[in-house]
């Protein structure tokens, strides 16, 4: 059988396809393996103190075994709640503006600043929040920590919202306008609802990043070894406890730091499941 140029082209395309699929599969494995190792090692090291006391008791004094981090768990939820309460509406509305009304110089400036903010180190954000909130209040507080976390969330949510709304077909907007619905209502109740799944993913990314931050909280919420839910006073958080306990010269504290890391991963996983449930398709 004579091999023609057409056959050679076909075999070359098949070989190229197999090679590229192999590289893609290897890249996927390289991506998954580190994540699996982090999760595995955290579970292995953190399961030691994962018991009911960890979720119901306060930290014990230095030298005493046992105790828990219930104040840090509640404090983390409060900080995420404050940050989300500020950052999510601002980020979503900014994204809607950039996508629907931001085709001008001001929109380009906002888009550029959002990209710049995404790359700012979190410790710098902590210093900014310290200057804006802590110094005027003259003391550390959960509110200051929430503001710092909100600043970190806003760029991610803004850019994700903008890109997801851009994916909505223009015919949806035309249909709304043809029915006599104003442009802002079309954007809010039709376009935003259509893009909600992608926007929820961006919100989750913003919350996950904020939940894992330590540096901004050292300048704002500070930390607290006692029970406190007052947003105008220093408050405990899992990330600050992980930082303090991991560098302490006590094996008991080091092990509790691993458990706190595991609980933080579990917390982010629960948030992910909640968002998946909320944004699930009806059918």
N, C-alpha and C positions, 0 to 999 in steps of 0.2 A: 504493500500500500504506500503510495507516494505521499509524503508529508508536504503539504502546501504552506504557504505563508499564513493562510487563514488558520490552519491547525496550530502553527507555532504561536500565533497571537492568542489563540484560545488557551493553550497550555501555559503560556506566560501569565495570562490573567488569572488562571486558576492557581498557579503557584504563588503569585503576588497576594491573592486573596487568603490563601492558607497561611502565608507568612505573617500578614497583618493581623489576622484573627489570633494567631499564636501570640504575637506581641501584645495584643489587647488583653488576652487571657492572663498572660504573665504579669502585666501591669495591674490588673485587677487583684491578682493574688498578692502582689507586693503591697497594694493598698490595704488589703484586709488583714494580712498577717500582723503588722504592728498594732493595729487596733485590737485584734484578738489577744495579743500578748499583753497589752496594757490592761485589758479587762481581766484576763486570767490572773495576772500577777496581783492586781488590786484585790480581786476576790480571795486569792490564796492568802495574802497578808492581812486583809481587813476582816476576814471572817472570825478572827479570834475574839474580838469584843462585840461582835454583832449579836446582841441579845436585847431582851426587854429593857434592862437597866439603861442601856445606851440611849434609848428613846424616851425614857421617863425620868431620869435623874440628872442632877446638875454635876458639873466637874468637881472632883474631890481635891482637897488641898495637896500640895506637893508632898510626896512620900506615902500617901495613902492610896492603896490599890482600888480598882473599880471606878464607879461613877459613870456618868454619861454626858451627853451633849444636847439635851432637850432644848436648852436655851439657844444653842447655836442653830439647831434645825429650825426652830420657830423664827429666830432672828433672820436666817437666810430667806425664809419665805416672806417675811415682812419687807426685807430689802428688795427682793425681786418684785414683790407687789407694788412697792412705791416706784421703783424704776420702770416697771411695765406700765403703771398708771400714768406716768409722765411721758415715757418714750414711745409707747405704741401709738397713741393718738397723734402725737407730733410727727412721728415717722410716716404713718399712713397718710395723713393729710398732706405732708410735704411730697410724698410720692405721687399722690393724685394730682397735685398742682403741677409737678414736673411733667407728668405724662400728658395731662389734658390741656394745661394752660401755660406750660413752661417753655414754649418755643420762642423765647426771646432772650435778651442779654441777661436779664435778672435770673431767668431759669437756668441759663448756662452757668452763671456764677454760683447759684445754689447747688447745682449738680457737681461743680468742681470742688466746692467746699465740703460736700458730703463725701466725695472720694478722698479728699485730704484727711478728713476726720477719721475715716476708716483705718488710716495708717498711723494715727497718732498713738504713741505708747500709752498704756493705761495709767502708768504712774503720773504722766503729765496731766491726764484728766483728773486724777486725784488731787493734784496740786491746785488745779483750776477750781474744783469744787470746794477745796479747803479755803481758797481766797474768797469765793462767791458766797458760801453758806456758813462755813465754820467760823471764820473771823467775825462776820457781822453778828452771829448768834453768841459768840464768845465761848462756845463749847462744842465738842463732838456730838454727833447725833445720827440716828438712823435716817432722818430726813436728808442729811447731807450725803450719806452713803447712797440713798436712793437716787438723788440727783446725779451723782457721779455715774452710777450704773445706767441711768437714762441717757446720759450723754454718749455712753458707749453703744447703746442700742440703736439710737436714732439713725446713724448713717446706714447700717445694715438694713433696717426696716424701710428706710426711704428709698434706697436704690432697688431693693427687691420689689417693693410695691410698684415703683415706676416701670420696671421691666415686665412684671406680670400683667400690668394693665395694658402695656403696649401690645401684648400678645392677643388681647381680645379683638376679634374681627371688627372692622370699622362699621360693618353693616348693623351691628348691635346698637351703635350710637345713632346711626341714621334712622333705625326703626323707632327708637325712643323719641327722637326729635320729630319724626313724622306723625307721631301720636299726640304731639303738642306738649310733651314733657320738656321742662327747661333743661338746659345743658348741665347744670350742677346736680339736678335730681337724676338725670340719666347717668352721670358719672358715679353718683353715690349709690343708687339703688339697682342699677342694671350692670354697669361695667365692673364696679367693685365686687358685686356679688358673684359675677362670672369668674373673676380672677382671685376669689377668696382663698382657694386651696394653695396657690403659689404664694400668696401674701402670708398665709398662716405659717408656711415653711420659713419665710424670712423672719417672722416674729419669733418663731421657735429658735432660730439661729441666734437672734439677738438676745433672747432670754438665756440661752445656754452659755453664750459668751459672758454675759453679766454674772451669771451664777458662779462661774469659775474664776472670777477676778479677786485678787487679794490686795494688790498695791493701792488701788483707789480707796479701799475700805480702811487701810491703815492711816490714811490722811483724813478720813471723814467719820465713819462709824466707830473707828478705833477698836472696839471689842469690849466684852463684859463677861466676867466669870460668874455673874449672878443672873437671876431671872429678871428680865426686863422686856416689856413690850411697848414702852414709851418711845414714840418716834422722835421725840425731842431730846433724847438722852442717848449716850453710847449703848450700842447693842452688840450682842455676840453674833458671829457668823461662822459657818463651817470652814470657809477658806482661811480665815485668820487663825482659827484653832489648828488647822492643818499646818500652817506656816510656823506657828509657835511650838506646837508639839513635835514636829518633825526635827527641829533643830535643838530640842531639849536633850540633856544628857541622861534621860531616864527611859529605860526600855518600855515601861508601861505606857508612857506618853507617846513614844514612837509608834507603838502598836495601835493606840487609839487614833493616831493621825491617819494610819492606813484605813481604819474603820470609817473615819469621817470622810475620807476620799471615796470609799465604796458607797456610803450613804449619799454623797453628792451625785455620784453617777446614777444611783437608783432614782434620786429626785429628778434629774434631767430626763431619765427614761420614762418616768411617770408623766412628766409634762409632755413628752413626745406622744405618748399614748393618748393623753387627754386631747391634744390638738388633732391627732388622727381621728379620734372619735367625733369631735365637733365638726370637722371638715369632711367627714365621710360622705359619699354620694348617697342620696336617698334611695336610689334603685341600684 
